[in-house]
Amino acid sequence: MSFLAAPPQLAPRYDLAVMGSGAAGLVAACRAAAAGLAVVVLEKATRLGGTTAAGGGVIWAPDNPLMRPGSDSPEAAAAYLRAATGGAMGEEEIGWYLRTSREAVEFLDRETHVRLTPLDRPDYHMEWPGAVAGGRSLDNDPFDPARFRGVPGLADAIRPPTYLPLISMNERDHLHGAAPDPALLAGRAAAGVRTMGGALVGALVATAVERGVLLAVSAPVTGLEPLEGGAGGAHDGGGWLVRVGDGAAGPATAVAAGAVLIASGGFERNRELAASLLRFETTAIGAPSNTGDGLLIGLKAGAMLGQTGAIWGVPVIAPEGWEYDGAPTGRMGNVEMTLPGSITVNAAGRRFVNEAMNYHDLSRVFANVDPATSRPANDPAWLVFDAGYRERYPVAGSPAGTVPEWMHCSETLGGLAEAIGVDAGALAATVRRFNADARTGTDSEFGRGSTEQDRHLGDPTVGPNPCLAPLERAPFYAVRIRPGALGTAGGLVTDLDGRVLAPSGEPIAGLYAAGNCSATVFKDAYPGGGATLGSAVTKAFAAAGHVVARHAADARSPLSV
C-alpha cells in the first residue's frame, strides 16, 4: 500500500501547501513539519521528485559544516561569490547565502535521512579570489528505499532517473569518462537503490512521511485565490484557497492554506514561454512537468518577474527520438567534450570554445550571433573525434567501440565534413592546429586543460594534458551538440525570506517561491557544481523558516485566541 494521496484525500486546511516535490519543495516541507506545522505537498505528475530526481543532486554550499576543517572560510566564500557574480550579489545577499546554506546543510544532516559527502570537485573558476579546490559541492550517498519499511512503495513513488547511471556523483567523477561497473549497476537496480538526485529525493520523501507531511500526486495546482482576511496584499492575511486538480485524473478540489510555497520547477518545457523569454532555443533535459505552472500562477497572484532569460545551461547530445517520460530529451555532453581526442566545431568547421570549461559558462556561446547572417554562430555544433577516442570512451551512453545510427562516421575528415555539412577545408585546418597543440599539451587557441577545473573531468592516464589528444586515426566520427537546459533560472522575484514580491517591491502575504520557478540568487551566474540545487534548497529552507516564525507569531497573538 502506497503512502501517496490523491486530491480527494486532502484535508480542508493546512498551515503550508507546497506546489512541487523537487528538492526545494521537500526541504521546505520537512522543515515546516519539523516545527509541527500541517503540510501538504502537491505534485502534478504521477511520481515525486521533479527535475531533482532526474538530475545529479549536487548542492553547492560554500563553507559548509561537512567540509574538512580549515579548508574554507566565510571570507573566502564571500570573495568568490563577489567575483562569480561580478558584483551583482550585494553584501546582504552574500551574507544571507553563506549563513542560510550552512544552516540548511546542518538541518539536512541532523534532521533528515539525507546523507551528503563533499566532492573533490573544484570551484568552476579557480583563478578567482576565494576559490577552493574541493568540498563546496555536496554529493548524495546511495539511498536504499528498502531500509524504510514504514514507507511502503517508496521506490516506485520516485520519478525514475533519465540516463544517469546508478552511481554517486563521486563515483562518476572518478571514472574519468570510463563506463561504470555493470555488476554494480545491476545489483543496485535489483535492490531499488537510488543515487544522485534520486537519492536526495528518496531521503527527503522518507523524512517527510515520518514527519506527517501529506504527499499528493496527480494533484496539479490550477489556481490560487486569497481567503477572506487579506492574503495577496502587502500585509498579513488569511491565507489562500488552493485549487487542486484539473478533472483529468479525478475530481478537482480545493484546500485552504495559511501559506503557499511555489516550488514547481521552471518553464523550459513550455514552448510559448520559452520562445518569448529565453535568449536562444534550448533542448530541455529535466522533468517534462516543467511547463511554467508556478510562474503563471504567481503572475495571476500579482508577482513580479526577474531574470527570465536565465537558464541553467548545458551542452547536450539529443538524437531524434530520445524521450523521457514521453517528452523529447537528451544527455549532458560536457564530459565527452572534455575528454582527450575530441574537438567541438561549428558549421564553419572551426572550434569556438574551450570544450573543457564548466558546462554552464560553455552554454553561453550558443547565444552568439553571426553578424553576417544574423543566425546563431555556433548552432549547429558537432563533437568530432577519432577511432582512438571511440575505442576508449562511451559517448552518450553508447558503449565504447560501437557506432549507433545517430553517430556519423567516415574514413576521412573530408567525408565526415560533407556528411555533417561543415566546411571541409576549415575542419581539416582546425584538426591540424589542434593536433599540433595536443602533442605539446598546450591549447594555443582556447587554453583547454590549462586549469584545475578543466582537468577534473579529463583522463589522467593521458599526458601531458589530460584534456588533449590528437585526432589522427580513421575512421572519424561526429555527434551533434545542442544548447540545452537543466532548467530555467528566472521567474518569480522573492526577498531573502522567499516571499514573492509584487511590482511595488512589497511581499505578497503568505506566498513564497523557491527553485527554478523563481529568480536565482546567483543572478545568472554559476559559481560551482550544484549551484542550481544550492540556491533552490537554501531559498526553500529560508521560506519555511519564515512560515514557521509567522505561524508562531500568529499563535502568540491575542487575536488568535
C-alpha positions as CSV (number, residue, x, y, z in Angstrom):
1,M,0.0,0.0,0.0
2,S,1.5,3.4,-1.0
3,F,1.7,6.4,1.2
4,L,0.7,8.7,-1.6
5,A,-2.6,10.6,-1.6
6,A,-4.9,11.9,-4.3
7,P,-6.7,15.2,-4.4
8,P,-10.0,13.8,-2.9
9,Q,-8.0,12.7,0.2
10,L,-6.8,16.2,1.1
11,A,-7.8,17.8,4.4
12,P,-9.8,21.1,4.4
13,R,-6.9,23.2,5.6
14,Y,-3.1,23.2,6.0
15,D,-0.6,25.6,7.5
16,L,1.6,25.2,4.4
17,A,0.8,24.0,0.9
18,V,3.8,23.2,-1.3
19,M,3.5,23.2,-5.0
20,G,6.1,20.7,-6.4
21,S,8.0,17.8,-5.0
22,G,11.6,18.5,-6.0
23,A,14.3,19.3,-3.5
24,A,13.1,22.8,-2.9
25,G,9.5,21.8,-2.1
26,L,10.6,18.7,0.0
27,V,13.2,20.6,2.1
28,A,10.6,23.3,2.9
29,A,8.0,20.6,3.8
30,C,10.4,18.8,6.1
31,R,11.5,22.0,7.9
32,A,7.9,23.2,8.4
33,A,6.7,19.8,9.5
34,A,9.7,19.5,11.9
35,A,8.2,22.6,13.7
36,G,4.8,21.0,14.0
37,L,3.0,22.6,11.0
38,A,0.5,20.7,9.0
39,V,2.0,20.4,5.5
40,V,0.8,19.1,2.1
41,V,3.0,18.7,-1.0
42,L,1.0,18.9,-4.3
43,E,2.7,17.2,-7.2
44,K,1.1,17.4,-10.6
45,A,3.0,14.4,-12.0
46,T,2.3,10.8,-11.0
47,R,5.6,10.4,-9.3
48,L,7.6,12.6,-6.9
49,G,10.9,14.4,-7.4
50,G,10.6,16.6,-10.4
51,T,13.9,17.6,-12.1
52,T,15.8,16.8,-8.9
53,A,15.1,13.1,-9.2
54,A,16.2,13.1,-12.8
55,G,19.4,15.1,-12.2
56,G,22.7,14.9,-10.4
57,G,21.5,16.1,-7.0
58,V,24.7,18.0,-6.0
59,I,24.3,21.0,-3.7
60,W,26.8,23.9,-3.8
61,A,27.2,25.3,-0.3
62,P,30.5,27.1,0.5
63,D,32.0,26.9,4.0
64,N,29.5,24.1,4.8
65,P,29.9,22.1,8.1
66,L,30.8,18.9,6.2
67,M,33.9,20.3,4.7
68,R,37.4,19.4,6.1
69,P,38.1,21.9,8.9
70,G,40.1,24.8,7.8
71,S,39.5,24.2,4.0
72,D,37.1,27.2,3.7
73,S,36.1,30.3,5.4
74,P,33.2,32.9,5.2
75,E,35.7,35.5,4.0
76,A,37.0,33.3,1.1
77,A,33.5,32.2,0.2
78,A,32.3,35.8,0.1
79,A,35.2,36.9,-2.1
80,Y,34.4,34.1,-4.5
81,L,30.7,35.0,-4.7
82,R,31.6,38.6,-5.4
83,A,33.8,37.5,-8.3
84,A,31.4,34.8,-9.6
85,T,28.5,37.2,-9.8
86,G,30.5,40.2,-11.0
87,G,29.3,42.2,-8.0
88,A,25.6,41.5,-8.8
89,M,25.1,39.9,-5.5
90,G,25.0,42.5,-2.8
91,E,26.8,42.0,0.6
92,E,23.5,41.3,2.3
93,E,22.7,38.6,-0.2
94,I,26.1,37.1,0.0
95,G,26.0,37.0,3.8
96,W,22.5,35.6,3.7
97,Y,23.5,32.8,1.3
98,L,26.6,31.8,3.3
99,R,24.7,31.7,6.6
100,T,21.5,30.1,5.3
101,S,23.1,27.5,3.1
102,R,25.2,26.4,6.1
103,E,22.1,26.2,8.2
104,A,20.3,24.2,5.5
105,V,23.1,21.6,5.3
106,E,23.2,21.3,9.1
107,F,19.4,20.7,9.0
108,L,19.6,18.1,6.3
109,D,22.5,16.3,8.1
110,R,20.9,16.4,11.5
111,E,17.1,16.3,11.0
112,T,16.6,14.2,7.8
113,H,17.7,11.0,6.2
114,V,19.8,12.9,3.6
115,R,23.5,11.8,3.7
116,L,25.8,14.3,1.9
117,T,29.5,13.8,1.1
118,P,31.8,16.6,0.0
119,L,33.2,16.2,-3.5
120,D,36.8,16.8,-4.6
121,R,35.4,18.9,-7.4
122,P,37.0,22.3,-7.6
123,D,35.1,25.6,-8.0
124,Y,34.4,26.5,-11.6
125,H,36.8,29.4,-11.6
126,M,39.9,28.6,-9.5
127,E,41.5,31.8,-10.8
128,W,39.1,34.0,-8.9
129,P,39.6,35.2,-5.3
130,G,38.3,32.8,-2.6
131,A,38.1,29.7,-4.9
132,V,38.7,26.3,-3.2
133,A,39.8,23.0,-4.7
134,G,37.0,20.9,-3.3
135,G,34.3,20.4,-0.6
136,R,31.8,23.1,-1.5
137,S,29.9,20.7,-3.8
138,L,28.0,18.1,-1.8
139,D,27.1,14.7,-3.3
140,N,24.4,12.3,-2.1
141,D,25.3,8.8,-0.8
142,P,23.4,6.0,-2.4
143,F,19.9,5.6,-1.0
144,D,18.2,2.2,-0.3
145,P,14.4,2.6,0.0
146,A,14.2,-1.0,1.4
147,R,15.6,0.5,4.7
148,F,12.3,2.3,5.2
149,R,9.7,-0.4,5.7
150,G,7.4,2.2,7.2
151,V,7.1,4.0,3.9
152,P,5.6,1.3,1.6
153,G,6.0,1.9,-2.1
154,L,8.8,4.4,-1.6
155,A,11.0,3.2,-4.6
156,D,8.1,3.3,-7.0
157,A,6.9,6.7,-5.8
158,I,10.0,8.5,-7.0
159,R,10.4,9.7,-10.6
160,P,12.9,7.4,-12.3
161,P,16.3,8.7,-13.5
162,T,16.8,9.7,-17.1
163,Y,20.1,8.5,-18.4
164,L,22.2,8.9,-15.3
165,P,23.6,5.5,-14.1
166,L,23.1,4.2,-10.6
167,I,26.3,5.6,-9.2
168,S,27.0,8.5,-7.0
169,M,28.5,11.7,-8.5
170,N,31.7,11.0,-6.6
171,E,31.9,7.6,-8.2
172,R,31.2,9.1,-11.6
173,D,33.8,11.8,-11.2
174,H,36.5,9.2,-10.5
175,L,35.6,7.1,-13.6
176,H,37.2,9.8,-15.9
177,G,34.9,9.0,-18.7
178,A,35.0,5.2,-18.4
179,A,31.8,3.2,-18.2
180,P,30.7,2.1,-14.6
181,D,30.8,-1.5,-13.5
182,P,27.8,-3.4,-15.0
183,A,27.6,-5.7,-12.0
184,L,27.4,-2.7,-9.6
185,L,24.7,-1.2,-11.7
186,A,22.7,-4.4,-11.9
187,G,22.9,-5.0,-8.2
188,R,21.7,-1.6,-7.3
189,A,18.9,-1.7,-9.9
190,A,17.7,-5.1,-8.5
191,A,17.7,-3.6,-4.9
192,G,15.9,-0.4,-5.9
193,V,18.8,1.8,-4.8
194,R,18.8,5.4,-6.0
195,T,21.7,7.7,-6.5
196,M,22.4,11.3,-7.2
197,G,19.2,13.4,-7.3
198,G,17.0,10.3,-6.8
199,A,18.9,9.6,-3.5
200,L,18.2,13.2,-2.4
201,V,14.5,12.9,-3.2
202,G,14.2,9.5,-1.6
203,A,15.8,10.6,1.7
204,L,13.6,13.7,1.8
205,V,10.4,11.8,1.0
206,A,11.2,9.3,3.8
207,T,11.7,12.2,6.2
208,A,8.6,14.0,5.1
209,V,6.4,10.9,5.6
210,E,7.8,10.3,9.0
211,R,7.1,14.0,9.9
212,G,3.5,13.6,8.9
213,V,3.6,15.5,5.6
214,L,0.8,14.5,3.1
215,L,2.2,13.9,-0.3
216,A,-0.3,14.1,-3.1
217,V,0.4,13.1,-6.8
218,S,-1.7,13.8,-9.9
219,A,-2.5,16.9,-8.0
220,P,-1.8,20.0,-10.2
221,V,-2.4,23.3,-8.6
222,T,-4.7,25.1,-11.0
223,G,-5.4,28.3,-9.1
224,L,-4.9,30.5,-6.1
225,E,-7.4,32.8,-4.5
226,P,-6.9,35.0,-1.4
227,L,-9.1,33.9,1.5
228,E,-11.1,36.4,3.4
229,G,-8.7,38.4,5.6
230,G,-6.5,39.9,3.0
231,A,-4.0,37.4,1.6
232,G,-2.5,38.7,-1.6
233,G,-1.7,42.2,-0.2
234,A,1.3,43.6,1.4
235,H,0.2,42.8,4.9
236,D,-0.5,39.5,6.7
237,G,-3.8,38.0,5.5
238,G,-5.9,35.0,6.0
239,G,-4.1,32.7,3.6
240,W,-5.0,31.2,0.3
241,L,-7.6,28.9,-1.3
242,V,-5.6,26.4,-3.4
243,R,-7.5,24.8,-6.2
244,V,-6.1,21.3,-7.0
245,G,-6.8,19.1,-9.9
246,D,-8.0,19.7,-13.4
247,G,-10.6,17.0,-13.7
248,A,-8.4,14.9,-16.0
249,A,-7.1,12.5,-13.3
250,G,-10.1,12.7,-10.9
251,P,-12.4,15.3,-9.3
252,A,-10.9,18.7,-8.6
253,T,-10.9,20.0,-5.1
254,A,-9.7,23.0,-3.0
255,V,-7.9,23.4,0.3
256,A,-7.2,26.4,2.5
257,A,-3.6,27.1,3.3
258,G,-2.1,29.7,5.7
259,A,0.9,29.9,3.3
260,V,1.8,28.6,-0.2
261,L,5.3,27.8,-1.5
262,I,5.6,27.7,-5.3
263,A,8.4,25.2,-6.0
264,S,7.1,23.7,-9.2
265,G,10.2,23.9,-11.4
266,G,10.9,26.1,-14.4
267,F,9.2,26.8,-17.7
268,E,11.7,25.3,-20.2
269,R,9.1,22.8,-21.4
270,N,6.5,25.5,-22.2
271,R,7.1,26.2,-25.8
272,E,5.4,29.6,-25.8
273,L,7.1,30.9,-22.6
274,A,10.5,29.6,-23.7
275,A,10.2,31.2,-27.1
276,S,9.2,34.5,-25.6
277,L,11.5,34.7,-22.6
278,L,14.7,32.7,-23.3
279,R,17.6,34.1,-25.3
280,F,18.0,31.1,-27.6
281,E,16.3,27.8,-28.3
282,T,17.3,25.0,-25.9
283,T,16.8,21.3,-25.5
284,A,15.3,20.6,-22.1
285,I,16.5,17.5,-20.3
286,G,14.7,17.9,-17.0
287,A,11.3,16.7,-15.9
288,P,8.6,17.0,-18.6
289,S,6.3,18.5,-16.0
290,N,8.3,21.8,-16.0
291,T,5.8,23.8,-18.1
292,G,5.8,27.0,-16.1
293,D,2.7,26.4,-13.9
294,G,4.1,28.1,-10.9
295,L,5.3,31.1,-12.9
296,L,1.8,31.6,-14.4
297,I,0.0,31.1,-11.1
298,G,2.4,33.6,-9.4
299,L,1.7,36.2,-12.1
300,K,-2.0,35.9,-11.6
301,A,-1.4,36.5,-7.9
302,G,0.4,39.7,-8.7
303,A,4.0,38.7,-8.7
304,M,6.9,40.5,-10.3
305,L,9.2,38.6,-12.7
306,G,13.0,38.8,-12.9
307,Q,15.9,37.3,-14.8
308,T,13.5,35.4,-17.1
309,G,16.2,34.9,-19.8
310,A,18.4,33.0,-17.4
311,I,18.9,29.2,-17.7
312,W,21.0,26.5,-16.0
313,G,22.7,25.8,-19.4
314,V,24.5,22.7,-20.6
315,P,25.6,21.2,-23.9
316,V,23.6,18.1,-24.7
317,I,23.6,15.2,-27.1
318,A,20.0,14.7,-28.2
319,P,19.4,12.4,-31.2
320,E,16.0,12.4,-32.7
321,G,13.6,10.1,-30.9
322,W,15.2,10.1,-27.5
323,E,12.4,10.6,-24.9
324,Y,12.0,10.8,-21.1
325,D,8.5,10.2,-19.7
326,G,7.1,10.7,-23.2
327,A,8.9,14.0,-23.9
328,P,12.0,14.8,-26.0
329,T,15.2,14.8,-24.1
330,G,19.0,14.5,-24.3
331,R,22.1,13.8,-22.3
332,M,24.7,16.1,-21.0
333,G,27.7,16.1,-23.3
334,N,30.2,18.1,-21.3
335,V,32.3,15.0,-20.3
336,E,32.5,13.8,-23.9
337,M,33.6,17.3,-24.9
338,T,36.3,17.4,-22.2
339,L,38.0,14.0,-22.8
340,P,41.1,13.9,-25.0
341,G,40.8,13.1,-28.7
342,S,37.8,15.2,-29.4
343,I,37.0,18.7,-30.5
344,T,33.8,20.7,-30.9
345,V,33.3,22.7,-34.1
346,N,30.5,24.9,-35.6
347,A,29.1,24.8,-39.1
348,A,32.2,26.8,-40.3
349,G,34.3,23.8,-39.2
350,R,36.1,25.8,-36.5
351,R,36.4,25.4,-32.8
352,F,34.6,28.2,-30.9
353,V,35.2,27.5,-27.2
354,N,37.3,25.7,-24.5
355,E,35.4,22.4,-24.6
356,A,36.5,21.6,-21.0
357,M,35.2,24.7,-19.3
358,N,32.2,24.3,-17.0
359,Y,29.0,23.4,-18.8
360,H,27.0,26.5,-17.7
361,D,29.5,29.1,-19.0
362,L,30.2,27.0,-22.1
363,S,26.5,27.1,-23.0
364,R,26.5,30.9,-23.2
365,V,28.4,30.7,-26.5
366,F,25.2,29.3,-28.1
367,A,23.7,32.7,-27.8
368,N,26.3,34.3,-30.1
369,V,25.0,35.5,-33.4
370,D,26.9,35.6,-36.7
371,P,26.7,39.3,-37.8
372,A,26.9,38.3,-41.4
373,T,23.9,36.0,-41.4
374,S,22.0,37.2,-38.2
375,R,21.8,33.5,-37.3
376,P,23.3,31.5,-34.4
377,A,27.1,31.4,-34.9
378,N,27.6,28.1,-33.1
379,D,24.4,26.1,-33.6
380,P,24.6,23.6,-35.1
381,A,27.7,22.3,-33.4
382,W,29.5,19.0,-33.7
383,L,31.6,16.8,-31.4
384,V,34.3,15.4,-33.7
385,F,36.5,12.5,-32.6
386,D,38.7,9.7,-34.0
387,A,38.8,5.9,-33.7
388,G,41.2,6.1,-30.7
389,Y,38.6,8.1,-28.7
390,R,35.8,5.8,-29.7
391,E,37.7,2.8,-28.5
392,R,38.4,4.3,-25.1
393,Y,35.2,6.2,-24.1
394,P,31.4,5.7,-24.2
395,V,29.6,8.5,-26.0
396,A,26.1,9.5,-24.7
397,G,25.8,6.0,-23.1
398,S,26.7,4.0,-26.2
399,P,29.4,1.5,-25.3
400,A,33.0,2.2,-26.5
401,G,33.7,0.8,-29.9
402,T,30.0,0.8,-31.1
403,V,28.6,3.0,-33.8
404,P,24.9,3.8,-33.2
405,E,22.8,5.0,-36.1
406,W,22.8,8.6,-34.8
407,M,26.6,8.8,-34.9
408,H,28.2,10.0,-38.2
409,C,31.2,8.0,-39.4
410,S,33.7,8.4,-42.3
411,E,37.1,7.1,-43.2
412,T,38.2,10.7,-44.0
413,L,37.7,14.1,-42.4
414,G,36.6,15.4,-45.7
415,G,33.9,12.7,-45.9
416,L,32.8,13.5,-42.4
417,A,32.6,17.2,-43.1
418,E,30.4,16.5,-46.1
419,A,28.1,14.3,-44.0
420,I,27.5,16.9,-41.3
421,G,27.5,19.9,-43.6
422,V,30.6,21.8,-42.4
423,D,33.4,23.4,-44.4
424,A,35.8,20.6,-45.2
425,G,38.9,22.8,-45.6
426,A,38.3,24.6,-42.3
427,L,37.7,21.4,-40.5
428,A,41.0,19.9,-41.8
429,A,42.9,23.1,-40.8
430,T,41.2,23.1,-37.3
431,V,42.2,19.5,-36.7
432,R,45.8,20.1,-37.9
433,R,46.2,23.0,-35.5
434,F,44.6,21.1,-32.6
435,N,46.8,18.0,-33.2
436,A,49.9,20.1,-33.1
437,D,48.8,21.7,-29.8
438,A,47.7,18.3,-28.4
439,R,51.2,16.9,-28.9
440,T,52.8,19.8,-26.9
441,G,50.0,19.7,-24.3
442,T,49.1,23.4,-24.7
443,D,45.9,24.5,-26.5
444,S,47.1,27.8,-28.0
445,E,43.6,28.7,-29.2
446,F,41.4,28.3,-26.1
447,G,43.6,27.0,-23.3
448,R,41.7,23.7,-22.9
449,G,43.1,21.7,-20.0
450,S,45.1,24.6,-18.5
451,T,43.1,24.9,-15.3
452,E,42.3,22.5,-12.4
453,Q,38.6,22.7,-13.2
454,D,39.2,21.7,-16.8
455,R,41.4,18.7,-15.9
456,H,39.0,17.4,-13.3
457,L,36.9,15.6,-15.9
458,G,39.8,14.8,-18.2
459,D,41.6,11.4,-18.5
460,P,44.6,11.4,-16.0
461,T,46.2,8.5,-18.0
462,V,46.7,10.8,-20.9
463,G,49.7,13.3,-20.9
464,P,51.0,15.9,-20.9
465,N,47.4,17.3,-20.9
466,P,44.5,15.1,-19.7
467,C,42.1,17.0,-22.0
468,L,44.1,16.9,-25.2
469,A,45.0,14.1,-27.7
470,P,45.4,14.3,-31.5
471,L,42.6,13.2,-33.8
472,E,44.6,11.1,-36.3
473,R,43.2,7.5,-36.5
474,A,40.5,6.8,-39.0
475,P,37.6,6.4,-39.1
476,F,36.4,9.8,-37.8
477,Y,33.1,10.4,-36.1
478,A,30.7,13.3,-35.3
479,V,27.8,13.8,-33.0
480,R,25.5,16.8,-32.9
481,I,25.9,19.0,-29.8
482,R,22.9,21.2,-28.9
483,P,22.4,24.0,-26.4
484,G,20.5,22.5,-23.5
485,A,18.9,23.5,-20.3
486,L,18.8,21.7,-16.9
487,G,16.1,24.2,-16.1
488,T,15.3,27.9,-16.2
489,A,16.8,30.1,-13.6
490,G,14.5,33.1,-13.7
491,G,10.9,33.8,-12.8
492,L,9.1,35.0,-9.6
493,V,11.1,37.6,-7.7
494,T,11.4,36.9,-4.0
495,D,13.1,38.5,-1.0
496,L,15.6,36.7,1.1
497,D,12.8,35.1,3.2
498,G,11.5,33.5,0.0
499,R,8.4,35.8,-0.1
500,V,7.1,36.6,-3.6
501,L,7.3,40.3,-4.3
502,A,4.8,42.4,-6.2
503,P,6.0,45.0,-8.7
504,S,5.9,47.6,-5.9
505,G,8.5,45.6,-4.1
506,E,6.2,44.6,-1.3
507,P,5.8,41.0,-0.4
508,I,2.5,39.2,-1.3
509,A,1.3,37.9,2.0
510,G,1.6,34.2,2.5
511,L,3.1,33.5,-0.9
512,Y,6.6,32.1,-1.3
513,A,8.7,30.7,-4.1
514,A,12.0,28.7,-4.4
515,G,13.8,26.8,-7.1
516,N,13.7,27.1,-10.8
517,C,10.3,28.9,-10.9
518,S,12.0,31.9,-9.2
519,A,14.8,34.3,-10.0
520,T,18.1,32.7,-8.8
521,V,20.0,34.5,-6.1
522,F,23.2,34.0,-8.2
523,K,22.0,36.5,-10.8
524,D,22.5,34.2,-13.8
525,A,26.0,33.1,-12.6
526,Y,27.1,29.5,-11.8
527,P,29.8,29.6,-9.1
528,G,30.3,25.8,-8.8
529,G,28.9,22.3,-9.3
530,G,25.5,22.1,-7.6
531,A,24.6,25.8,-7.8
532,T,21.2,25.0,-9.1
533,L,20.1,22.9,-6.1
534,G,22.2,25.0,-3.8
535,S,20.1,28.1,-4.5
536,A,16.9,26.2,-4.5
537,V,17.4,24.4,-1.2
538,T,18.7,27.5,0.5
539,K,15.8,29.7,-0.5
540,A,13.3,26.9,0.3
541,F,14.8,26.5,3.8
542,A,14.6,30.2,4.4
543,A,11.0,30.3,3.2
544,A,10.0,27.5,5.5
545,G,11.7,29.3,8.4
546,H,9.7,32.4,7.7
547,V,6.5,30.4,7.5
548,V,7.3,28.8,10.9
549,A,8.1,32.1,12.5
550,R,5.0,33.7,11.2
551,H,2.8,30.8,12.4
552,A,4.4,31.0,15.8
553,A,3.8,34.8,15.9
554,D,0.1,34.3,14.9
555,A,-0.3,31.7,17.7
556,R,1.0,34.1,20.3
557,S,-1.2,37.0,19.0
558,P,-4.1,37.9,21.4
559,L,-6.3,37.9,18.3
560,S,-5.7,34.2,17.7
561,V,-7.3,33.1,20.9
